[in-house]
Amino acid sequence: MVNAPPTSDRRTREREPARETVLGAAKLNPFGDLNTLQHLSARLARTLRPVWEQLLRQEIRCWAEPLSVQRFGDYRVERGDALTAWAPLGMSPEAGANGGKAWCVVEGRFVLELLDLFFGGSGTVSQPLPTEFSPAAEAMAQRIARAIATPLAAAWEPLTRVAFQAERTEANADIDPDDAVIVTRFGIAAGDAQPQFVDILYPVAALKPHGATLTGKVLDKAEPDPVWRNNLTRATMAVRFPVRSVLAEPVVALTKLMDLKPGDVIPISINADVPVMVGRDRLGCGTVGTSNGRAAIRLTSLAFPEGSDQ
């Protein structure tokens, strides 16, 4: 359970970095430093937060761990034999060609906790864990994968259009042990409790069609589209603001207020300069007069914020 300490904190587990290439061996990571994918994971973590909060029914923190590149066999040994949900996410480019699969990997304890919460429980998981998922638990694992698929596609969209389709949960991933996978890990924690982790695995072979995008430089600031900027400027300049002026604020004693009746006169005096307001901000001052037969105010001075050019 997120509020209870798990049996182990996988964040402290040694992660195997990308291995150095040796003669006669295939290169694990053909994409370089993968900064682009790390930025994508950080963006995805922010959009996944409301997903987990809805499932867990409480506020949580969600972050992306540093990614790693491993052989799938090594990753599988690292996870051990504990109950785990392996949910395939079919990757379909917009063109419709077969784009391979990513994998959403969720610890069995976390799946059972969410299942108990879904049916109105407190997230309690009985011990020991079962050796396999019930149909209800499998449905919950697929529900998690479906909830992740949409934000995942949105996170990829600035790079390339890829649709992710959650498929039936499996007992293991059909990845060759010698195949390289990119492991993106997301931490989920409530308060000071020990975190849970959910992994999204990208087989390197599935990402090769997007290699040019993944090896591109991450731009901190992109030049805005001129058409978009012009449209935004026109829309901004068309915004309407209420302009008002207070001509007088007479002070009347309570005894006189209580004796007022229709026809009574409250004397006022209008200053030479009256304030002109836009919302709660002072625009400037002006004098009261007429223009084209209507009451009007002629601006005599403008108020500028400190530090602005007049």
C-alpha positions as CSV (number, residue, x, y, z in Angstrom):
1,M,0.0,0.0,0.0
2,V,1.3,3.5,-0.8
3,N,0.8,4.6,2.8
4,A,2.6,1.5,4.2
5,P,6.3,0.7,3.8
6,P,6.8,-1.9,1.1
7,T,9.0,-4.9,1.6
8,S,11.8,-3.3,-0.2
9,D,12.6,0.1,-1.7
10,R,13.6,-0.6,-5.3
11,R,14.9,2.9,-5.7
12,T,18.0,1.9,-3.7
13,R,18.5,-1.2,-5.9
14,E,21.6,-1.0,-8.1
15,R,20.6,-0.2,-11.7
16,E,22.8,-1.6,-14.5
17,P,23.9,1.3,-16.8
18,A,24.4,1.0,-20.5
19,R,27.3,-1.4,-21.1
20,E,30.3,-0.5,-23.1
21,T,30.4,-1.9,-26.6
22,V,32.9,-4.7,-27.1
23,L,34.1,-6.2,-30.3
24,G,31.6,-8.7,-31.7
25,A,28.8,-7.6,-29.4
26,A,25.7,-5.7,-30.4
27,K,25.4,-2.2,-29.0
28,L,22.8,-1.9,-26.3
29,N,22.0,1.7,-26.8
30,P,22.2,3.1,-30.3
31,F,20.5,6.4,-29.4
32,G,23.3,8.2,-27.5
33,D,22.6,10.0,-24.2
34,L,18.8,9.7,-24.4
35,N,18.3,13.2,-22.9
36,T,15.2,13.6,-25.1
37,L,13.6,10.5,-23.7
38,Q,14.5,11.6,-20.1
39,H,12.8,14.9,-20.7
40,L,9.8,13.0,-22.1
41,S,9.6,10.9,-19.0
42,A,9.7,13.9,-16.7
43,R,6.9,15.5,-18.7
44,L,4.9,12.2,-18.5
45,A,5.4,12.0,-14.7
46,R,3.6,15.3,-14.3
47,T,0.6,14.2,-16.4
48,L,0.4,10.9,-14.6
49,R,0.0,12.4,-11.2
50,P,-3.8,12.9,-11.5
51,V,-4.1,9.4,-12.9
52,W,-2.6,7.9,-9.7
53,E,-4.5,10.3,-7.5
54,Q,-7.8,9.1,-9.0
55,L,-6.8,5.5,-8.5
56,L,-5.4,5.9,-5.0
57,R,-8.0,8.5,-3.8
58,Q,-5.4,10.8,-2.2
59,E,-2.8,13.3,-3.1
60,I,0.6,11.8,-4.2
61,R,3.9,12.8,-5.6
62,C,5.0,11.4,-9.0
63,W,8.5,11.6,-10.5
64,A,10.6,10.1,-13.2
65,E,13.8,8.2,-12.1
66,P,16.9,8.3,-14.3
67,L,16.4,5.9,-17.2
68,S,18.7,2.9,-17.9
69,V,19.4,0.6,-20.8
70,Q,19.6,-3.2,-20.0
71,R,19.3,-6.5,-21.6
72,F,15.8,-7.8,-20.8
73,G,17.2,-11.0,-19.2
74,D,19.1,-8.9,-16.7
75,Y,16.1,-6.7,-16.0
76,R,14.0,-9.9,-15.5
77,V,16.5,-11.3,-13.0
78,E,16.5,-7.9,-11.2
79,R,12.8,-8.1,-10.7
80,G,12.8,-11.6,-9.3
81,D,9.9,-14.0,-9.2
82,A,7.5,-11.8,-7.3
83,L,3.9,-11.4,-8.7
84,T,4.1,-8.8,-11.5
85,A,1.7,-7.5,-14.1
86,W,3.1,-7.2,-17.6
87,A,0.8,-5.0,-19.7
88,P,1.7,-4.6,-23.3
89,L,1.2,-1.2,-24.9
90,G,0.9,-1.6,-28.7
91,M,2.8,1.3,-30.4
92,S,1.0,2.3,-33.6
93,P,2.5,5.2,-35.7
94,E,-0.1,7.4,-37.3
95,A,0.7,5.7,-40.6
96,G,-0.8,2.6,-39.2
97,A,2.2,0.3,-39.6
98,N,3.2,-2.2,-36.9
99,G,5.2,-0.2,-34.4
100,G,6.1,-2.9,-31.8
101,K,5.2,-2.8,-28.2
102,A,6.1,-1.0,-25.0
103,W,5.5,-2.7,-21.7
104,C,3.9,-1.3,-18.5
105,V,5.3,-3.3,-15.6
106,V,3.5,-3.0,-12.2
107,E,4.2,-4.9,-9.0
108,G,1.5,-7.3,-8.0
109,R,1.2,-5.9,-4.5
110,F,0.4,-2.4,-6.0
111,V,-2.2,-3.9,-8.4
112,L,-4.0,-5.7,-5.5
113,E,-3.9,-2.6,-3.4
114,L,-5.6,-0.6,-6.2
115,L,-8.1,-3.4,-6.7
116,D,-9.1,-3.3,-3.0
117,L,-9.4,0.5,-3.2
118,F,-11.6,0.2,-6.3
119,F,-14.1,-2.0,-4.4
120,G,-14.3,0.4,-1.5
121,G,-11.5,-1.1,0.7
122,S,-8.6,0.6,2.4
123,G,-6.0,-0.8,0.1
124,T,-5.1,-3.7,2.4
125,V,-3.3,-6.6,0.7
126,S,-3.3,-10.0,2.4
127,Q,-0.1,-12.0,2.8
128,P,1.3,-14.1,1.3
129,L,0.7,-12.8,-2.2
130,P,-1.0,-15.2,-4.6
131,T,1.0,-16.8,-7.3
132,E,-1.2,-15.5,-10.1
133,F,-3.7,-12.8,-10.7
134,S,-7.5,-13.3,-10.4
135,P,-9.6,-12.2,-13.4
136,A,-10.5,-9.0,-11.4
137,A,-6.8,-8.3,-10.7
138,E,-6.0,-8.8,-14.4
139,A,-8.8,-6.3,-15.3
140,M,-7.3,-3.8,-12.8
141,A,-3.9,-4.2,-14.3
142,Q,-5.3,-3.5,-17.8
143,R,-7.2,-0.5,-16.4
144,I,-3.9,0.9,-15.1
145,A,-2.4,0.4,-18.6
146,R,-5.3,2.1,-20.3
147,A,-5.1,5.0,-17.9
148,I,-1.4,5.4,-18.7
149,A,-1.7,5.0,-22.5
150,T,-3.4,8.4,-23.2
151,P,-0.9,10.6,-21.3
152,L,1.9,8.5,-22.7
153,A,0.8,9.3,-26.3
154,A,0.4,13.0,-25.3
155,A,3.9,13.1,-23.9
156,W,5.3,11.6,-27.1
157,E,3.4,14.0,-29.4
158,P,6.0,16.8,-29.4
159,L,8.5,14.3,-30.8
160,T,6.4,12.1,-33.0
161,R,2.8,10.8,-33.2
162,V,2.5,7.4,-31.6
163,A,-0.7,5.8,-30.3
164,F,-0.4,3.4,-27.4
165,Q,-3.1,0.7,-27.1
166,A,-3.3,-1.3,-23.8
167,E,-3.6,-5.0,-24.5
168,R,-4.4,-8.0,-22.4
169,T,-2.1,-8.4,-19.3
170,E,0.4,-11.2,-19.6
171,A,2.4,-13.3,-17.1
172,N,5.7,-12.1,-18.7
173,A,6.9,-10.0,-21.6
174,D,7.6,-11.7,-24.9
175,I,11.0,-10.1,-25.3
176,D,14.1,-12.1,-26.0
177,P,16.5,-12.1,-23.0
178,D,19.3,-10.8,-25.1
179,D,17.3,-7.9,-26.5
180,A,18.0,-4.4,-25.1
181,V,15.3,-2.4,-23.4
182,I,15.2,1.2,-22.2
183,V,13.8,1.2,-18.6
184,T,11.8,4.3,-17.6
185,R,10.8,4.2,-14.0
186,F,8.2,6.3,-12.2
187,G,8.0,6.8,-8.5
188,I,4.7,7.2,-6.7
189,A,4.5,8.2,-3.0
190,A,2.0,9.8,-0.6
191,G,3.5,12.0,2.1
192,D,6.7,10.5,3.6
193,A,5.7,6.9,2.9
194,Q,8.0,4.6,0.9
195,P,7.4,4.9,-2.8
196,Q,5.9,2.4,-5.2
197,F,7.4,2.1,-8.7
198,V,5.9,1.5,-12.1
199,D,8.2,0.8,-15.1
200,I,7.6,1.4,-18.8
201,L,9.9,-0.6,-20.9
202,Y,10.8,0.4,-24.5
203,P,12.5,-2.4,-26.5
204,V,15.3,-0.7,-28.4
205,A,14.1,-2.4,-31.6
206,A,10.6,-0.8,-31.2
207,L,12.2,2.7,-31.0
208,K,14.6,2.4,-33.9
209,P,12.0,4.0,-36.3
210,H,12.1,7.1,-34.1
211,G,15.9,7.1,-33.7
212,A,16.3,10.5,-35.5
213,T,13.9,12.1,-33.1
214,L,15.4,10.6,-30.0
215,T,19.0,11.6,-30.9
216,G,18.0,15.2,-31.6
217,K,19.0,17.9,-29.3
218,V,16.6,19.1,-26.6
219,L,15.7,22.7,-27.2
220,D,15.1,24.8,-24.1
221,K,13.3,27.5,-26.1
222,A,11.6,27.1,-29.4
223,E,10.9,30.0,-31.7
224,P,7.1,30.5,-31.7
225,D,5.2,30.1,-34.9
226,P,4.6,33.6,-36.4
227,V,1.0,32.9,-37.3
228,W,0.2,31.6,-33.8
229,R,1.9,34.6,-32.3
230,N,0.0,37.1,-34.5
231,N,-3.3,35.4,-33.7
232,L,-2.5,35.5,-30.0
233,T,-1.6,39.2,-30.2
234,R,-4.8,40.0,-32.0
235,A,-6.9,38.0,-29.5
236,T,-5.1,39.6,-26.6
237,M,-5.6,43.2,-27.9
238,A,-9.4,42.5,-28.3
239,V,-9.9,41.7,-24.6
240,R,-12.3,44.3,-23.1
241,F,-11.8,45.8,-19.6
242,P,-14.3,47.8,-17.6
243,V,-13.2,51.4,-16.9
244,R,-14.8,53.3,-14.0
245,S,-14.4,56.5,-12.0
246,V,-15.6,57.5,-8.6
247,L,-16.8,61.0,-8.8
248,A,-17.6,61.5,-5.1
249,E,-17.7,59.6,-1.8
250,P,-19.7,61.7,0.7
251,V,-19.7,60.8,4.4
252,V,-23.1,60.7,6.1
253,A,-23.8,60.1,9.8
254,L,-25.8,57.0,10.6
255,T,-28.6,59.0,12.2
256,K,-29.1,60.9,8.9
257,L,-29.0,57.6,6.9
258,M,-31.8,56.2,9.1
259,D,-33.9,59.3,8.4
260,L,-33.5,59.4,4.6
261,K,-36.6,59.3,2.4
262,P,-37.3,59.8,-1.3
263,G,-36.6,63.4,-2.3
264,D,-33.9,64.1,0.2
265,V,-30.6,65.6,-1.2
266,I,-27.1,64.4,-0.3
267,P,-24.7,67.2,-1.2
268,I,-21.4,66.1,-2.9
269,S,-18.4,67.9,-4.1
270,I,-16.4,66.8,-7.2
271,N,-12.7,67.2,-7.1
272,A,-10.8,68.8,-9.9
273,D,-9.1,65.4,-10.6
274,V,-11.1,62.2,-10.1
275,P,-9.5,58.7,-10.2
276,V,-9.9,56.5,-13.3
277,M,-9.7,52.8,-12.5
278,V,-9.3,49.6,-14.7
279,G,-10.4,46.8,-12.5
280,R,-8.6,47.3,-9.2
281,D,-5.7,49.2,-10.8
282,R,-5.5,52.9,-11.1
283,L,-5.2,54.1,-14.7
284,G,-4.7,57.7,-13.8
285,C,-6.7,60.9,-13.1
286,G,-9.1,63.1,-15.1
287,T,-11.5,66.0,-15.1
288,V,-15.2,65.7,-15.5
289,G,-16.9,67.3,-18.4
290,T,-19.0,66.6,-21.5
291,S,-18.2,65.3,-25.0
292,N,-20.8,65.1,-27.8
293,G,-23.6,65.7,-25.4
294,R,-22.5,62.9,-23.0
295,A,-20.8,63.0,-19.6
296,A,-17.1,62.3,-20.0
297,I,-13.7,62.3,-18.3
298,R,-10.6,63.9,-19.8
299,L,-7.5,62.2,-18.7
300,T,-5.0,64.6,-17.1
301,S,-2.4,62.1,-15.9
302,L,-1.6,58.4,-16.2
303,A,-0.3,56.1,-13.4
304,F,2.6,53.9,-14.3
305,P,3.9,51.0,-12.2
306,E,7.3,51.5,-10.7
307,G,10.2,50.6,-13.0
308,S,8.2,51.0,-16.2
309,D,9.1,53.4,-19.0
310,Q,6.7,56.4,-19.2
